[in-house]
Amino acid sequence: MRVHMLTLVLVFGFASFISAQEAIRLTEKFDPASPYRVELKVTMAGRLALATGKEPAEAVAVEGNSTLVYDERPLAADEPKTDKVIRVYRGIDFKRTIAEKEQKATIRDAVRRLVVLRSEKGKKAPFSPDGALLWSEIDVVKHDIFTPVLVAGLLPTIEVKPGAKWAASAAAIAELTDLDSIDEGSLAVEFASVITLNTRKLAKLGITGTVSGTNEDGPTRQKLDGTAYFDLEAGRLTYLKLNGIHEMLGADGKAIGRIDGTFTMTRSPSKEFDDISDAKLTGKELKPTPENSLLLYDNADLGLKFLYPRRWRVGGVKGRQLTLDESKGGGILLTVEATDRLPTAEKYQDEVKGFLAKQQAKISPILAPVRTAEKPNRVDRFGIDAEFKAGKTRLEYAVCSGPHGGVLVAARLPAEEAVELKLDLERILKQLEVTKVVGDK
């Protein structure tokens, strides 16, 4: 009886506190000791303008839906003005159709445990302490919501009463809209009322506004309207649903494409978080390093697999050749060859000398090729300092030979960046692998 009476007193007292219209602090504390589960659902449909060079731009049908479920823990930031969490994805269902072509995305089971970093500028950089990520896996996460920043930016910074209004932070707007820059507009949040749902006291919040800015699609305008619920007893934002209109804008500011969609986020205490506990993370590097930030390239059709630093971008595949490009002018060409067609390092060096002579390049004395590795591949390398009309360049070459075939490597490294980019090349060569037997054609 005493227990029931105490419960009634607490509930009655809490209800009286709310009904008195006293100011309430709607604040969530993100504590590493209190992991939570997040479920995100997105649906969208509309028409997207594609940049084809034609005027007006061609509009194609777009539709899609996605569901992400993960458990997450906040971690102490490594640097000032940054945020950091560790999460493990429990479910990923991502589908999108553009112009009747279906696109899917996922994250491999082996690397579904991720550390996600968020900079002051809103950029998210995930890596897995369990292995290298594919670029497509990075893409899934970088467009995902960073919960601590979103929640903090939607909640007020002072105590409020029902009827109070405030502006969502720029960081929260960026999380919801995925805008790289915000040109105009805002999102208003209103403390609508206190309701009781399944014996829980919840603060009901209304969110509405229009925001214009730029993202990877170009100039856009987004209109959002929705509702959120904050659990007053748990001190947690537990639910958010937004209806949105995303308009792509032309040079004249008029809409040239429109996508309608809904976004729903549900949050609850995590009951399955052992794999992101401190005990299970012992010995794992949770800070980004040049090694754990490497990306994985794995092309089954080409039969080529390697790790590469994030400053490099994989270009197109043409036949058996693949290019990598770096923003400061670096470039790498990889050519997959059958074992019986792979030249020796000495012959490859002679071919390079002949090419440079035709280009009338001034070159440094060339040393004989050096064998730098035997396993898993035999790697023979040589380098040349060359001066062309356009300037000085460091040229690096390698012949990599493995059980299924080999790879000819030719790298162009700008002289001023050569030392650092040469380290990148060495990381690529370290785990370069031909994954299937290369034929004659």
N, C-alpha and C positions, 0 to 999 in steps of 0.2 A: 504494500500500500504506500509506503514512504517513497518508493521509487516512482510510482505512478503520480503521486502528488508532486514530487520534485519536477517531473517532466512537465506537468501542467503549469507549474509555476514558471518554469523556464520559458515555455512556449508563450504563455500569457504575457509574461514580462517582456519578451522579445517583441511580441505583436504590439504591445502598448508602446514600446520604444519607437516602433516604426510609425504607428498611427499618430503619434504625437508630432510627426513631421519634423523630427530633429534631423540635423545634418548627418549624413552617413559618409564614411570613407570607403569608396569603392577601389580597393587596391589589392593587387595580387602579388604575393611574394614568391618569386621563382627560386626554390630551394633545391640544391642537389639531392637532399634527403627525401624529396617529394616528387618522384617521377610521375608523369601523366601520360594518358593515351590520347592520341589525336586521330580523328577520322574526318577526312576531307572528301567531299563529293562535289563534282562540277559537271554541269550539263551546258551545252551551247549549240546554237544553230543560227545560220545566217548566210551572208554572202561576203566574200573577202576579195578585195581588189588586188590583183597580182601585177607586179611591175614587169611588163612584157615589152616596153618600149613603144607600145601603141597608145594613141590618144583617142578616146578616153581609155583609162586602164580597164583591163578585162576583169570582170567580176565572176567568181566561181562559187558554187555552193560549198558550205563548210558545216559540218556537224560533228559532235563528239561528246564523250563522257569519260569521266575518270573517277576512280576511288582509290584513295591512299589511306592506309592505316599504319600507324607507327607508335611505338613507345619512346618517350624522350625524357632526358635529364639535362638540366642546365649545368654547365661547367664553368669554373673560374676562367675569365678571359686571359689570354696570353699578353695582350697589349692594351693600352688605354683606348677608350672609345671603340671597342670591339665587343662582340658577343659571341658566345660559343655554347653549343649543345652537343650531346651525343644521342643518337637515335638509332633504333633498329626497326626496319620496315617489316610489318607482319603481312601486309597485303598490298599489291599494286595491280591495278587494272586501268590501263590508259589506252584509249582508242580515239582516233580522229580520222575523219574522211574529208579530203579536200579534192574537189573536182572528181569525185567517184573513186579516188585512190585512197585506200585505207592505210593508216599509219598506226603503229603500235610501239609502245616503249615499256621497258621494265628495268629492273636492277637484278643482276644475278644473285642467286642465293648466297654465294660465298662472300659477297661484299655488301650485304644489306645492313650491316652495322657501320654507321657513318658518323664522323665528326663534321659538324657544319659550322662554319665561321661566317660571321656577318660583319662587314666593315662599317665605319661611320657613314660611308656613302651608299650603303645599302647593298653592296655586292656580296653575294654568297659564294663561298668556296668550300665545297665538300671534299673530304677524302676519307678513305676507309683504312682503319688500322690493320685490316686483314688482307689487303691486296690492292692492286691498281684498278682504277675505274676506267670504263669506256667513256668516250666523249658523250655518247647518247645517255649514259647514266648521269653524268654531270648535268645534262640538259634537263632531266627529270627533276633534279633537286633544286637547280638554280631558279626555277619558276615556282617552287613550292613556297608556302608560307613559313616565315620565321616567327614562331608563336610568341616568344617573350617580347619582341619588339611590337608586334601587332597588338597584343593585349594591352601592354603599357600605353600605347599610343591612342587606344580607344577609350581608356578609362580616364577620369578627371584627376587632376593633380591636387585638388583640394576637396574638403568635405562638401557634399551636395545634398539637396533635398529633391523629392519628386517635383518635376517641372523645370529643373535646372538644365541649361544647355551649355555646351562647350565645343570647341573645335578639335577634331582628331589631329594628331601630330602628322607632320610631313612624312615621317618614317612609316607610320601606320598606313597612310595613303599609298605610299610606294609599295608596301607589301600587298595591299589589296588590288592595286591597279597594274603592278609590274611596270610602272613608268620609270624611265631613267632620269627624266627631269620633269618638273611640274611647272607649267607656265602660268596657269590661272585656275581659280576655283578652290573649293574646300569641301570637307565633309563635316556636317554638323551632327553631334551626338546629343540626345535628349534623354534624361532620366524620366521615363514615362510614369512608372508606378511600381509598387511592390505587390507581387502576387504570391500565392501559395500553390505549389505543384508537388504532389506526392509528399506532402508534409514539409517540403523544403521552401524556405523563404527566398524568393528571387527578385532581384532588381531588374525590371524590364527596361531595355534601352532601345530607342529608335535611332536609326542612322540614315542620313540622306544627304545627297549633294551631287554636284557635277564638277568634274576635274578635267582639264586639258593639259596635254604634255606630249612627250615624245618617248617612244620605245623602239624596239627593233623593227616594228612595222612602219615606223615613221610617225608623223603627227596623228594624234588620236584624241578623242573626247569620250569620257566615260561617265555615265549616269548611274548612280547606285542608290538603292533604297532597301532597307532591311531592318532586322530586329536582332537584338542580342539579349542574353540572360546571364546575370551574374549571381552566383550562389552566395548569399550573404553569410551563411554559416561556414561554408567551406573556404570562402575567400577566393573563389575561382570563377573566371569567365567560362561557362560550360557550353554555351551554344551561340552560334552566329549564323544567320541566313541572310543572304543578299541577293536581290534581283538586280541584274545589271544590263545596260546597253552599251556596247563598245562600238564606236564609230571611227572608221579610218577617214582621215581628212585629206583633201587634195590641196594643191598650192593656193587655191582661192578660199580655203577654210571650209568648204562644203563637204558633206559626207559622200564618200565614194564607196563605202562598204559598211555593213552593219551586222553585228553578231549579238544576239540576245542570249543571256545565260543566267544560271543560278549557281551560287556558291554556298555550301553548307559546311560548317565546322562544328563538330561535337567533341568535347573534352571531358575526361573523367579520370579519377585516380588510376594509376597503372597497377595491375595485379600480376603482370608478367614482365619483369624487368631484370631478372637475374643476369642476363647476358650484357647488360649495360651497368652493372653494379661495380663498385670499386674493386671488389675481389676478382671479378672476371676480367677487369681491365689491367690488372697488375702485369707489368712487363710490356704493355702496349704503348707505343709512342702516340700521344694524343696532341702533339704540336706538329704543325706542318713542317716537313723537311724536304730537301730536294729529292729524296728517295721515295718517301711515302706519298708525295704529290704527283708522281709520274702517272701518265695516262697509258692505257692499254690500247693498242691497235691489233685487231685480229680479223683478217680477211680470209675466210675459208675458200672463196673462189680463187683468189690470187695465190693462196697458200703461204701467206706471210703474216708473221706475228712479231711484235716488238713493243717495248716501252719507250715513251718519249716525254720530255718536259712540256709543261703546259704553254710555254711561250711559243711553241711550234704548232702549226696547223697543217693537218694532212690535206693535200690538194687532190687532184684528180688521178684516177687510175687509167692508164692508156696501155693496153696490151699487158705486158709484164712489168711495166714501169710505174712507179709511184713517186710522187714528189711531196716534200715537206717544206714549208715556208716559215720564216721567222720575221717578225715585224721590222727589225732593223736591217733587213737585207740578206739575211742568211738563207741558204737553200740547200736541200739535200735531194739527190736523185738515187733511188733504189731500183735496181734491175734484177729481177729473178731469172736465173739461168739453170738449165739442166746441168748436171755434173760434168758430162762430156763436152759441154760447150763453154765451161767456165775457164777463162784464161788464167795462166799463172800470174802472180803479182809482177814478175819481171816483164812479161809480155804486156800486161795492162799499163805498166809504167812507160813502156816504149810507145804505146798508143797515145798516152797523155802527152808525152814529149812532142810527138808529131803534131798533135792538135794545137798545142801552145805555140809551136813554131809558126804554124799557119796564121795564128792570131797575132803574130809579132809581139808576143808578150815577153817582157824582161823577167827572167826567173832566177831564183837563187840556186846554188849548187844542189843537185838532187842526190840524196843518200839512197842506198839500196833499201828495198822493202824490209820491214822488220816484222817478225811473227810475234803477235802480242797475246795470242790465246790458242789453246788446243781443244778445250772443251767448254761448252757443248759444241762449239764450232771452231774450226781453225780460222784464224783471222790474220791476214798479212796486210800491213799498212805502210803507206808512205805519204809525205806531205811536201808541198811546194809553196814558197812565197812568190807570188807573181804580181807584176805591175802591168795593168792594161791602160788604155787611154782614159778610162773612167776612174782609175785609181788603183790602190794596192789591195790585194786580196790574198787571204790564206786559202789554199786548196788542199783538201784532205781526201785521200782515196783508200779504199779497202777492198780486199777480196775475201768474202766470208764463205766457207765451204762446210756443209753439213751432210748428214746421211741421206737427205732427200733431194738435195740440190744446193745451189749457192746463190749469193747476192753480190753484185757489183755495187759499190758505194762511191758516189762522187759528191763532195760537199764544197760549197762556196761560203766562206766565212769572211765578212768584212774585217779588215785589218784591225780596226779599233775595238772590235768585239770578239776577236779570234780566240783569246785565251778562255773566256767564259763559254763561248759557243763550242769550243773543242771539247770541253767537259760534257756538254749536252750530247755531242756526237758519241763520245765514249759510253755514255749511259745507253744510247740506242744500240750500239754495237754489242754491248755486254750481253743482251738477251735477244738479239736478232735471231729469228728461227724460221726456216722453211718447213711448213707443217705438212706438206704432201709431196709426193714424188713429182718432179717437174719433167714434163715430156719434151719432145723435140720441137713442137709447134708453139 
